Amino acid sequence: MNFITGTHLSRRSFMRGMGASFSLPLLDAMVPAGRPWKDPTSDPRFTRLVCIEESMGCAGGSDWGDARNLFAPAGIGRDFDFGPDSQLRPLEGFRDYLTIVSNTDCRMAEPYRAEEIGGDHDRSTAVFLTQAHPKQTQGSDIFLGTSLDQIHAQRFGQDTALPSLELCIEGIDRGGGCAYNYHCAYTTSLAWASPSQPLPAIREPRAVFERLFGAGDSAADRAQRRRTNASMLDWIVGEVGRLRRSLGPVDRVALDDYLAYIREIERRIQLVEQRNLSGEEREMPDAPSGIPDSFEEHMQLMFDLQVLALQTDMTRVITFKTGFDQSNRTFPGSGTTKSIHGASHHGNVPVDIMDFHRINTYRTAQLAYFLRRMQETMDGDAPLLDKTAIVWGSPMGDPNLHNHRRCPLLLLGKANGALEGGLHLRAPKGTPMANAFVSLMQGIGHDMQSFGDSTGSFPLYHAGSAAAGGA
């Protein structure tokens, strides 16, 4: 990094005013002048971790879809190509950041007793990041396991403003209860701080924005602020001016770009709210006014907020649930009018499998936006994507069978060197997904020998790479 200014700002510097609190990205002024300095976030122990769940598996989880490489490419190691129908083709531009782990199982989501048969949708989400089997109960005695995101937050997130951030896209209404005698927490919560403590997720972009930037001291304060139609940045204009005068020219540009990005996100949130309160007919009439009707718009807003949270080191750990099992949502941009749950029950009919595959591909394509934003956002002397591990996957394999074998899993980013990228790793039949998680967590600073139902570790590098002891 370059550093000219004599001012030394703390990495934890904030701009504050009238209930708003804005953390700063890494600036040159945070580098102690005249002394050797190393960005602590380049240490594997401080790798950001983002975990994204995709509900209901994928078309490539079926025998027919796997044989046609709808998810897992035909080639192994670095010698793989995205086939013409690959669900992963939208991510081709980020191949160097992509580690495909195919053919792993989430057997903890399977029924263990006769009375658990049929409850696969109700168990799946809870299993993804815990790889533990949920206790079947509707009472307060829920019991599962601690999720891997929370293991990372508990060790490396305690010195951040938000040890973790839990987000979701879709609401769930089961009419007062969930099915097969399972507590609704198992269906709605990806993050578990302990075996009995699920963490609720935020769905509205406005609520996430206010969580990050402290928009007011009470609900009344926040409502009054919104009625003024003023940006939160307007409430810290004096603080911004004082800070700009103390910075060097490079940092001034970085600060201006950062604030402009915040203002643009806030503007987009306001437009969604105004449009949904205008009286015009909505695609999702039951959704709160702050929820975009467009899946793509909602995903992009939530991804942009995640980039801000990670860029400023407000948090290093995020979970993001992009849908719910048994959702009847449709995706006009996918090329089919079927709902995702309806399409998932394809009856192993090829034409119907491909309808489900179109939805899978459309939803996976949203990741490209997030990866691009993470790649464009510098954190010190490297893109944020280089310092982040992104886990994307599903605890279900072939949803037509409600099975949890051959589940899709992607690891994205470079994770401060823990992930090579540009790889397809196909696990031997019967390998628990937890084995891959053990290796990932070891790579980002955890002394982890087992997790969930793991039987060991699954190496996340190519056999001929330096990590494997090759040339």
Buried (B, 14 or more C-beta within 10 A) or exposed (E): EEBBBEBEBEBEBBBEBEBBBBBBBBBBBBBEEEEEEEBEBBBBEBBBBBBBBBBBBBBBBBEBBBEBBBBBBBBBBBEBBBBEBBBBBBBEEBBEBBBBBBBBBBBBBBBEEEEBEEBBBBBBBBBBBBBBBBBBEEEEEBBBBBBBBBBBBBBBBEEBBBBBBBBBBBBBEEEEEBEBBBBBBBBBBBBBBBBBBBBEBBBBBBBBBBBBBBBBEEEEEBEEBBEEEEBBBBBBEEBBEEBEEEBBEBBBEBBEEBBEBBBEBBEBBBEBBEEBEEEEEBEBEEBEBBBBBBBBBBBBBBBBBBBBBBBBBBBBBBBBBBBBBBBEBBBEEBEBEBBBBBBBBBEBEEEBBBBBBBBBBBBBBBBBBBBBBBBEBBBBEBBBBBBBBBBBBBBBBBBBBBBBBBBBBBBBBBBBBBBBBBBBBBBEEEBBBBBBBBBBBBBBBBEBEEBBBBEEBBBBBBEEBEBEEEE
